[in-house]
Every structure is written in C-alpha cells, then in structure tokens.
Amino acid sequence: MNSHLIKIILCLFGLFFAACSAKYENYNLDGYSESFYSFEKSVNFDEITEKLDQIIENNENRVPPGIYAQYGYIFSRKNEPVRAIEYFQKEMELYPESSVFMKRLIEQINKGNQ
C-alpha cells in the first residue's frame, strides 16, 4: 500500500475521532459516567433518576444523547413499559440516528406485554 495513502487514512481517522470527542463538550453531564457506573453495580433507581433529572434540567436547550434512552431503560427495569416507551420515543425524536435501536427496544417491550 502506498505510504501517502496510509498517512491520509490515519489523518482521516484522527479527524473523525477528534470530531467525535469534541461533540459532547457543549453538554453538562454532571458526573453522569460515575453515577451510571454505580447504578449498574447497585441498581439504585432513585440515585440515577435524580442524576438524569439534573442533567436534563442543566441542558434545557438540548439533552445529551442517550439520557432519555437511559431513562427508558430504567423504567423498563422497573417494569413500567408505558413510561419506558415514552422515553425511548423522546430519544428518537431528539436523535433520529438512534431510531433503529430505540425501535428494537420498544418492540421488545411490546412483545413482553402481550
């Protein structure tokens, strides 16, 4: 393979990853990673719900990607399918690129409720 082509490919990958990492600096995630990790370990619904509420409040203009999906996941774990679907749909409305995944989750919930 041509060394110039390899350099171009590496530069494109570098630009791609730089663009992806800069994408979330406009959001205030309020320690979301840490609280999500503790949620997965302890299944403390109140703690993670409080953190998600705080993130939604602090990002009035645009909620970060995945926050509504996480809310939906919590409600599905709490066996509240209607609320879970509501939040999965909010995620799809705000981030249409998540539609394929959110629709699958909604289908799974609907299958479980039959």
HUJO-V662894 format. One record per pair of residues at least 6 apart in sequence whose C-alpha atoms are under 7 Angstrom apart, sorted by sequence separation. I is the first residue (numbers start at 1). J is the second residue. D is the distance in Angstrom with one decimal. If there is no record, write none. Layout:
# HUJO-V662894
I;J;D
I;J;D
This chain:
# HUJO-V662894
75;81;6.6
92;98;5.7
56;63;5.7
92;99;5.1
75;83;6.2
76;84;5.3
39;48;6.2
75;84;4.8
92;102;6.7
72;83;6.8
73;84;6.4
36;48;6.6
72;84;3.9
35;48;6.1
72;85;6.4
88;102;5.7
52;67;6.7
72;87;4.8
71;87;6.3
72;88;5.5
69;87;6.2
32;51;6.9
68;87;5.2
69;88;5.2
68;88;6.4
85;106;5.9
68;90;6.4
69;91;5.7
68;91;5.2
30;55;6.3
66;91;6.9
29;55;5.8
28;55;6.6
81;109;6.4
45;74;6.9
28;58;6.5
65;95;7.0
28;59;6.5
27;59;6.6
27;64;6.2
